[in-house]
Amino acid sequence: MLSLLHIENIALIESADIRFEAGFNVLTGETGAGKSIVIDSIGAVLGERTSRELIRTGARSALVTAVFTDVPPLAWLRENGFSDGREELLLQRELQGDGRNVCRVDGRLVTVAQLRELGRQLLNIHGQHDGQQLLDPASHLGYLDRFGRHEPLLEEYGVAYRSWHELRRRIAALQMDEAERSRRVDTLNYQIRELERAELRPGEDEELDARRVLLRSAGRLMEAVRAAEFALSGDEDSAGACALVADAEGAVQSVASISPELGELGERLTALRCAADDAADSLRDLSRTFDFSPGELDEVEERLDLLYRLRKKYGPTVEEMLAYLERCRQELDQIQYADDTIARLEKELGKAEKEARKRGQALSQARQIAAQSLRDRVQEELRQLDMPKVRFEVEFAPKGGEARMDETGVDEIQFLMSANLGEALKPIQKVASGGELARIMLALKNVLAEGDEVGSLVFDEVDTGVSGRAAQKVAEKMAQVARRKQVLCVTHLPQIAAMADTHFAVSKGERGGRTYTALERLDRTRRREELARLIGGASVTPALLESAEELLAQAEQLRERMGGEAPQT
C-alpha cells in the first residue's frame, strides 16, 4: 500500500508529507484548494505523463517521493533485478525546469517508462473523467478482456492475425496490372544498369575523398619533400645534414678514448646519424610514391561527381547504394516470377487465415463466457449501489469489413443497459445519466479490481453527479472495497467522507505574498466540523454540526458491521 507521499514544489504545495493508512482514506476541501495536486503528484511519481508547468513558480525543480509498504511479489521487480516481495519500496521522480526527469526506484536510476510500468502494478488511479470512456463503445472490448484475463488468448490470436495480414500485404504488392508491372520493370532495370555500370566498391567514396585532398596539394607536398631530402642528403656541390653529422661523429670518435664524456657524445652522434639516414631514406621512398600523373586529379573529381549524382538517388553512402541495388534485383525477380510467388503465398494465406479464424473463435468463445460473468457481477454491484432495477448486458456482433476480423479479434462488443423496469436495453451512452454513469463506472472498476494484484486504488471525484441515497450507497461500497484494498478518494460528498477510516482536509492560504496549499489529518472533532462544511457550506451552524455528528455515528456503526477497524497491512 501507499504509506507516505512526500511533495516538494508541486503547484501550490511547497512541501508536504502525507501518511496514508490502510483502509479508506479521504481527501476533502474547497474547489481549487489543491486536492487534484495530490492526485497529480501520485500520478507523477508513478510515471504518468506530466508537465513542467506543475513546478511551483520560482522553483527550479519539483520532487515527489512515494513509499510503498508490504509490497507483494511483482513481475517488474524480478525482470529489473530487484529483490521480490519486500517490506518497503521507494519511488522518486524529480521534475526539472528544462523538461528533464530523474526517476529512481530504491535509489537506482530508471526511465520514466520503467517507472510507469512499475507504478501500474502498485496503484490504479480512476479519474473523474473515466466515465467518459464508458460512453465510447471502442473501450468496452478492453474492459471485457481485462475482466476475463484474455491476455494469453489475445497474444495467440495476435500472432496468427499478423501473419495472415502480412501475407495479404505481400500478395497485394505483387498483384499489379500489366501496365503498372511493365513500368516498374523498366524502372528497376534502368536503376540496376546504372548502379552496375558504376562498379561501386565499399569504402570507395572515403578513399577518393582522401586522394583528392592529396592531389590538390601535390605541388606543395613534392616541394616540401624535396627540400627536406636536400637538407638531409645534399647534392654534388654541398653536403647535407647526414654528411655533416657523420663528420662530427668521426671527429668525436677519434678522441673518444681520451675522455668518457666524448665517448658518450660520440654514441649520441651515432644515433643521430642513423636517424638522419633513416629519415633521408623515408623521404626518398615518399617522393617516389608522390609520383602523380597529370590527369589523375581530373579522374578522381569525375568519379566523385558520379558518386555524388548516384548518392542523391540511391543513398548517402556507397554501402547503402549497394544495398539498394540488391533490393532492386530482388524486387525484379519477384515481379518477373510474381505469378509463381503469388500462387505460393496464396496457399500460405489460406492456412494463415484458417489459423487466425480458429484463434479468433477461441477468443470469442472465452469472451462470451466472461461476458455472462461480467454481467452478473456488475448487476450485483449495481444492486448494492441502489440500482436494483438496472439491467446490464454485453452485446456481441460479428466484426465488419471484408475480412470480418482485425487486430482485436472477430467480435464487436458494446455495453447495453436498461435504467428502468420495462425499458428495452439500449447502448449505455444513450440512456445513462451522469449519476448512473458514475455508479456503473464504479461497479465496473470494483469488479475489475477484484482480480487485480494492485493493492491501492485512487478515486478522484468519481462520485460526480451522485447525491442523496445513491451517495450513501456509493460510500458504503467504497468502504467495502477498502476492507480488501487500500482506497484513496477525493470527494465533495459528506456521506463518503464520513465513511473514511482516515480523513485529510486540503486548504488554501497565503503566506509571505504567496499562495500555498496545506494538508491536515483530521481528528474526530475536526472531522465533524469538515463534514458540517460539506453539508452546509462555509457557515458552520450548531444544526450542521449535529447533522455531521449523526452522519459520523451512522458511519461508525456501518463500519463495525462491515468488519470493525480498518484492515491492517
C-alpha positions in Angstrom: 0.0 0.0 0.0 1.0 3.7 -0.4 2.2 4.7 3.1 3.9 8.0 2.5 3.7 10.7 -0.1 6.3 13.5 0.0 5.7 16.5 -2.3 8.1 19.4 -2.9 7.3 22.4 -5.1 4.4 20.9 -7.0 2.0 23.8 -8.0 0.7 25.3 -4.8 2.3 22.8 -2.5 5.7 24.0 -1.2 6.3 20.9 0.9 4.0 18.3 2.3 4.2 14.8 3.8 1.0 12.7 3.7 0.9 9.5 5.7 -1.8 7.3 4.3 -3.2 4.3 6.2 -4.7 1.0 5.3 -8.4 1.0 4.5 -10.4 4.0 3.4 -8.5 7.4 3.1 -10.5 10.5 2.1 -9.4 14.0 1.0 -11.8 16.8 1.1 -11.6 20.6 0.6 -13.0 23.6 -1.3 -12.9 23.6 -5.0 -9.4 24.9 -6.1 -7.8 24.1 -2.7 -5.4 21.7 -4.3 -6.9 18.2 -4.0 -6.1 17.5 -7.6 -2.5 18.5 -7.0 -2.2 15.5 -4.6 -3.6 13.2 -7.3 -1.3 14.7 -10.0 1.6 14.1 -7.7 0.7 10.5 -7.2 0.4 10.1 -11.0 3.8 11.8 -11.5 5.7 9.5 -9.1 4.0 6.5 -10.8 5.4 7.6 -14.2 2.3 9.0 -15.7 2.5 11.9 -18.2 3.1 15.3 -16.6 4.2 18.8 -17.4 6.9 21.2 -16.3 4.0 23.5 -15.5 3.5 21.5 -12.3 6.7 23.0 -10.9 5.9 25.7 -8.3 6.6 29.2 -9.6 10.1 30.3 -8.7 11.4 26.8 -8.1 13.9 25.2 -10.4 12.7 21.6 -9.9 10.0 19.6 -8.1 10.2 16.3 -6.3 7.7 13.6 -5.4 8.6 10.6 -3.3 6.3 7.7 -2.6 6.9 4.9 -0.1 5.0 1.6 -0.6 5.0 -0.9 2.2 4.2 -4.7 2.3 4.9 -4.9 -1.4 3.8 -8.3 -2.8 6.0 -10.2 -5.4 5.8 -8.2 -8.6 6.9 -9.3 -12.1 8.6 -5.9 -12.7 10.9 -6.2 -9.7 12.1 -9.7 -10.9 12.5 -8.6 -14.5 14.6 -5.5 -13.5 16.9 -7.1 -11.0 15.2 -6.0 -7.7 14.5 -8.3 -4.8 11.0 -9.6 -4.9 8.4 -9.3 -2.2 9.6 -6.6 0.1 8.5 -4.6 3.2 9.3 -1.3 1.7 9.7 0.2 -1.8 10.9 3.8 -2.5 9.9 5.6 -5.7 11.1 9.1 -6.6 10.6 11.4 -9.6 12.3 14.8 -10.0 10.8 17.2 -12.5 13.3 19.8 -13.8 12.6 23.1 -15.3 14.3 22.2 -18.6 11.8 19.3 -19.1 14.2 16.5 -17.9 13.1 13.9 -15.5 15.2 12.0 -12.9 13.4 8.8 -11.8 14.6 6.3 -9.1 13.4 3.1 -7.6 15.2 2.4 -4.3 17.8 4.9 -5.3 18.5 3.2 -8.7 18.0 5.3 -11.8 15.2 4.1 -14.1 13.4 5.5 -17.1 10.0 7.2 -17.0 8.6 4.2 -19.0 10.0 1.8 -16.4 8.6 3.8 -13.6 5.2 3.8 -15.3 5.2 0.1 -15.8 6.1 -0.5 -12.1 3.5 2.1 -11.0 0.7 0.4 -12.7 1.5 -2.8 -10.7 1.3 -0.9 -7.4 -1.7 1.5 -7.7 -4.6 2.3 -10.0 -6.0 5.9 -10.4 -9.6 6.2 -11.5 -10.3 9.8 -12.5 -13.5 11.9 -12.7 -13.4 11.7 -16.5 -13.1 7.9 -16.7 -16.9 7.7 -17.1 -16.5 9.2 -20.5 -14.6 6.1 -21.6 -17.7 4.1 -20.7 -19.6 6.1 -23.3 -17.2 5.0 -26.0 -18.0 1.5 -27.3 -14.4 1.2 -28.5 -13.3 0.8 -24.9 -15.8 -1.9 -24.0 -13.8 -4.7 -25.5 -10.8 -3.8 -23.4 -12.9 -3.9 -20.2 -14.2 -7.3 -21.1 -10.8 -8.7 -22.0 -9.3 -7.3 -18.8 -12.1 -8.9 -16.7 -11.7 -12.3 -18.5 -7.9 -12.2 -18.3 -7.7 -12.9 -22.0 -4.1 -11.8 -22.5 -2.7 -15.3 -23.5 -5.6 -15.8 -26.0 -5.1 -12.3 -27.3 -1.4 -12.9 -27.8 -2.0 -16.2 -29.7 -4.6 -14.6 -31.9 -2.4 -11.5 -32.5 0.5 -13.7 -33.8 -1.9 -15.6 -36.2 -3.6 -12.4 -37.3 -0.3 -10.5 -38.0 1.0 -13.5 -40.0 -2.2 -13.5 -42.1 -2.2 -9.7 -42.6 1.5 -9.7 -43.7 0.8 -12.3 -46.3 -2.2 -10.3 -47.6 0.1 -7.2 -47.8 2.8 -9.1 -49.8 0.2 -10.6 -52.2 -1.4 -7.1 -52.8 2.0 -5.7 -53.6 2.6 -8.3 -56.3 -0.9 -8.1 -57.8 -0.5 -5.1 -60.1 -1.9 -4.7 -63.6 0.3 -5.3 -66.7 0.9 -1.6 -67.5 2.0 -0.9 -63.9 4.2 -4.0 -63.8 5.8 -3.0 -67.1 6.6 0.5 -65.8 8.0 -0.9 -62.6 10.2 -3.4 -64.5 11.6 -0.7 -66.8 12.4 1.5 -63.8 14.1 -1.3 -61.9 16.1 -2.4 -65.0 17.3 1.2 -65.5 18.4 1.6 -61.9 20.1 -1.8 -61.8 22.1 -1.0 -65.0 23.1 2.5 -63.8 24.4 1.1 -60.5 26.1 -1.9 -62.1 27.9 0.3 -64.6 29.2 2.4 -61.7 31.1 -0.7 -60.4 30.9 0.5 -56.9 33.2 -0.6 -54.2 32.6 -0.4 -50.4 34.6 2.4 -48.9 35.4 3.9 -52.3 34.0 7.3 -51.5 36.2 7.8 -48.5 39.3 6.7 -50.4 38.6 9.1 -53.2 38.0 12.0 -50.9 41.4 11.4 -49.2 43.1 11.0 -52.6 41.6 14.3 -53.8 42.9 16.1 -50.8 46.4 14.7 -51.6 46.3 15.5 -55.2 45.1 19.1 -54.7 48.2 19.6 -52.5 50.6 17.6 -54.7 52.8 20.6 -55.6 53.3 21.7 -52.0 53.9 18.1 -50.9 56.6 17.5 -53.5 58.3 20.8 -52.8 58.4 20.1 -49.1 59.7 16.5 -49.5 62.4 17.6 -51.9 63.5 20.5 -49.7 63.7 18.1 -46.7 65.6 15.5 -48.7 68.1 18.1 -49.9 68.7 19.4 -46.4 69.5 15.9 -45.2 71.3 14.4 -48.3 72.7 17.5 -50.1 74.0 17.2 -53.6 77.3 17.2 -55.6 78.1 20.8 -54.6 77.0 20.8 -50.9 76.9 18.3 -48.1 73.6 17.6 -46.3 72.9 17.2 -42.7 73.6 13.5 -42.8 77.2 14.0 -44.1 77.8 16.8 -41.6 76.6 14.7 -38.7 78.8 11.8 -39.9 81.8 14.2 -39.9 81.0 15.3 -36.4 80.7 11.7 -35.4 84.0 10.8 -36.9 85.8 13.7 -35.2 84.5 12.9 -31.8 85.0 9.1 -32.1 88.7 9.7 -33.0 89.3 11.1 -29.5 86.6 9.3 -27.6 89.2 7.1 -25.8 90.7 10.1 -24.2 87.6 11.3 -22.4 84.5 9.4 -21.2 82.3 12.4 -21.9 83.4 12.4 -25.5 82.6 8.7 -25.7 79.0 9.3 -24.6 78.7 12.2 -27.0 80.0 10.0 -29.8 77.3 7.5 -29.2 74.7 10.2 -29.3 76.1 11.4 -32.6 76.0 7.9 -34.0 72.3 7.6 -33.1 71.6 11.0 -34.6 73.4 10.0 -37.8 71.4 6.7 -38.1 68.1 8.6 -37.5 69.1 11.2 -40.2 70.0 8.4 -42.6 66.6 6.7 -41.9 64.7 9.9 -42.4 66.5 10.6 -45.7 65.6 7.1 -46.9 62.0 7.6 -46.0 61.9 10.9 -47.8 63.3 9.3 -51.0 60.6 6.5 -50.7 57.9 9.0 -50.2 59.0 11.1 -53.2 58.6 8.0 -55.4 55.0 7.4 -54.1 54.1 11.0 -54.8 54.5 10.3 -58.5 51.2 11.9 -59.6 50.1 11.7 -63.1 48.9 15.0 -64.6 45.3 13.8 -65.3 44.7 11.8 -62.0 43.0 14.7 -60.2 40.5 15.1 -63.1 39.8 11.4 -62.9 39.2 11.5 -59.2 36.9 14.5 -59.5 35.0 12.9 -62.3 34.5 9.7 -60.2 33.4 11.7 -57.2 30.9 13.6 -59.3 29.4 10.3 -60.5 29.1 9.1 -56.9 27.5 12.4 -55.9 24.8 12.0 -58.5 24.2 8.4 -57.6 24.1 9.3 -53.9 21.2 11.8 -54.5 19.1 9.0 -56.0 20.1 5.8 -54.2 21.6 6.5 -50.8 24.1 8.7 -48.9 26.9 6.1 -48.9 28.3 3.5 -51.3 27.3 0.7 -48.9 23.7 2.0 -48.9 23.7 2.3 -52.7 24.9 -1.3 -53.0 22.1 -2.4 -50.6 19.6 -0.5 -52.8 20.9 -2.4 -55.8 20.4 -5.7 -54.1 16.8 -4.7 -53.2 16.1 -3.8 -56.8 17.4 -7.1 -58.0 15.2 -9.0 -55.5 12.1 -6.9 -56.4 12.7 -7.5 -60.1 12.9 -11.2 -59.5 9.7 -11.1 -57.5 7.9 -9.3 -60.3 9.2 -11.5 -63.0 8.2 -14.5 -61.1 5.2 -12.9 -59.5 2.6 -15.4 -60.6 4.6 -18.3 -59.1 5.2 -16.3 -55.9 1.5 -15.3 -55.6 0.4 -18.9 -56.0 2.8 -20.0 -53.2 1.8 -17.1 -51.0 -1.9 -17.7 -51.5 -1.5 -21.3 -50.3 0.2 -19.9 -47.2 -2.5 -17.3 -46.9 -5.3 -19.9 -46.8 -3.5 -21.7 -43.9 -2.8 -18.5 -42.1 -6.4 -17.3 -42.4 -7.7 -20.7 -41.1 -5.4 -20.4 -38.1 -6.3 -16.8 -37.4 -10.0 -17.5 -37.5 -9.5 -20.6 -35.3 -7.7 -18.4 -32.7 -10.3 -15.7 -33.1 -13.2 -18.1 -32.4 -11.4 -19.4 -29.4 -11.0 -15.9 -28.1 -14.7 -15.1 -29.0 -15.9 -18.1 -27.0 -13.9 -17.1 -24.0 -15.3 -13.6 -24.3 -18.9 -14.8 -24.3 -18.3 -16.8 -21.2 -16.6 -13.9 -19.5 -19.5 -11.6 -20.6 -22.0 -13.6 -18.7 -19.9 -13.5 -15.6 -19.3 -9.7 -16.0 -23.0 -9.1 -16.5 -23.8 -10.9 -13.2 -21.1 -9.3 -11.2 -21.8 -5.7 -12.5 -25.6 -6.2 -11.8 -24.8 -7.4 -8.2 -22.6 -4.3 -7.7 -25.3 -2.0 -9.1 -27.8 -3.6 -6.7 -25.5 -2.7 -3.8 -25.3 0.8 -5.3 -29.1 1.3 -5.1 -29.7 0.5 -8.7 -31.5 -2.9 -8.3 -33.7 -2.5 -11.4 -30.9 -1.6 -13.8 -30.2 -4.3 -16.3 -26.7 -4.6 -17.8 -25.8 -6.7 -20.8 -22.8 -7.3 -23.1 -23.9 -7.3 -26.8 -21.9 -9.3 -29.4 -21.8 -8.7 -33.1 -19.5 -10.0 -35.8 -16.7 -7.8 -36.9 -17.5 -5.7 -40.0 -15.4 -5.3 -43.1 -14.3 -7.6 -45.9 -12.1 -9.8 -43.7 -14.6 -9.7 -40.7 -11.7 -9.6 -38.3 -9.0 -7.1 -37.2 -6.2 -6.9 -34.6 -8.7 -7.1 -31.8 -10.5 -10.3 -32.9 -13.7 -11.2 -34.7 -16.1 -9.5 -32.2 -17.7 -6.1 -32.0 -18.8 -5.5 -28.3 -21.0 -2.9 -26.7 -22.4 -2.5 -23.2 -26.2 -2.2 -23.0 -28.3 -1.1 -20.1 -31.9 -0.5 -19.1 -32.2 2.1 -16.4 -35.9 1.3 -15.5 -38.2 -1.6 -15.3 -39.9 -2.4 -18.6 -37.5 -0.4 -20.8 -35.6 -2.1 -23.6 -31.8 -2.5 -23.4 -30.0 0.3 -25.2 -26.4 1.4 -25.6 -25.1 3.0 -22.3 -24.2 6.3 -24.0 -27.9 6.8 -24.9 -29.6 6.1 -21.6 -27.2 6.7 -18.7 -27.5 9.9 -16.7 -24.4 11.4 -15.0 -25.1 9.8 -11.6 -25.9 6.5 -13.2 -22.8 6.6 -15.3 -20.7 7.3 -12.2 -22.1 4.3 -10.3 -21.9 2.0 -13.4 -18.2 3.0 -13.7 -17.6 2.4 -10.0 -19.3 -1.0 -10.3 -17.2 -1.9 -13.3 -13.9 -0.7 -11.6 -14.7 -2.7 -8.5 -15.3 -5.8 -10.5 -12.1 -5.4 -12.4 -10.2 -4.6 -9.3 -11.2 -7.9 -7.6 -8.9 -9.8 -9.9 -6.0 -7.3 -9.9 -3.0 -7.7 -7.7 -2.8 -4.0 -7.3 -3.1 -3.1 -3.6 -4.1 0.5 -3.8 -7.0 2.3 -5.6 -7.4 6.1 -6.1 -10.8 7.5 -6.9 -10.6 11.2 -8.0 -14.1 12.7 -7.7 -15.8 9.7 -9.4 -18.9 10.5 -7.4 -19.7 13.5 -9.6 -23.5 13.7 -10.2 -24.3 11.4 -7.3 -26.4 12.6 -4.3 -28.8 11.5 -1.6 -29.4 7.8 -1.1 -27.2 7.0 -4.0 -24.3 8.8 -2.4 -24.7 6.8 0.8 -24.6 3.5 -1.3 -21.5 4.7 -3.1 -19.9 5.5 0.3 -20.7 2.0 1.6 -19.4 0.4 -1.5 -16.1 2.2 -1.3 -15.8 1.3 2.4 -16.4 -2.4 1.5 -13.7 -2.2 -1.2 -11.4 -0.7 1.4 -11.6 -3.9 3.5 -9.7 -5.7 0.7 -7.6 -2.9 -0.7 -6.3 0.5 0.3 -8.6 3.2 -1.1 -7.8 6.9 -1.6 -10.7 9.1 -2.5 -11.1 12.8 -3.4 -14.7 13.7 -2.7 -17.2 16.6 -2.0 -19.9 14.3 -0.6 -20.3 14.2 3.2 -21.7 10.6 3.1 -18.4 9.3 1.5 -16.2 11.4 3.8 -18.0 10.1 6.9 -17.2 6.5 5.9 -13.5 7.1 5.8 -11.1 5.4 8.2 -8.6 8.3 7.7 -9.7 11.9 6.7 -7.5 14.6 5.3 -8.6 18.2 4.7 -6.9 20.3 1.9 -7.0 24.0 2.3 -5.5 27.0 0.5 -4.0 30.1 2.2 -1.5 32.9 1.8 1.9 33.4 3.4 4.6 35.9 2.6 2.8 37.1 -0.5 2.5 33.5 -1.9 -0.5 31.2 -2.1 0.1 27.7 -0.7 -1.8 24.5 -0.1 -1.8 22.8 3.2 -3.0 19.3 4.2 -4.2 18.3 7.7 -5.1 14.9 9.1 -8.3 15.4 11.0 -9.2 14.0 14.4 -12.8 13.3 15.2 -13.7 16.8 16.3 -12.2 18.4 13.2 -13.9 15.7 11.0 -17.2 16.7 12.4 -16.5 20.4 11.5 -15.4 19.4 8.0 -18.5 17.3 7.4 -20.6 20.2 8.6 -18.9 22.4 6.0 -19.5 19.7 3.3 -23.2 19.5 4.3 -24.0 23.2 4.6 -21.2 25.3 3.1 -18.8 27.9 4.6 -21.1 28.9 7.6 -21.0 26.0 10.1 -24.0 26.2 12.5 -24.8 24.1 15.5 -27.5 22.3 13.5 -25.0 21.4 10.8 -22.6 20.1 13.5 -25.4 18.0 14.9 -26.1 16.6 11.4 -22.4 15.9 10.9 -22.2 14.1 14.3 -25.2 11.9 13.3 -23.5 11.1 10.0 -20.3 10.1 11.7 -22.1 8.0 14.2 -24.0 6.1 11.5 -20.8 5.6 9.5 -19.0 4.2 12.6 -21.9 1.7 13.1 -21.8 0.7 9.4 -18.0 0.1 9.5 -18.4 -2.0 12.6 -20.9 -4.2 10.8 -18.6 -4.5 7.8 -15.7 -5.8 9.8 -14.6 -3.4 12.5 -11.4 -1.4 12.2 -9.6 -0.6 9.0 -7.6 -3.5 7.7 -4.1 -3.7 9.0 -1.3 -4.3 6.4 
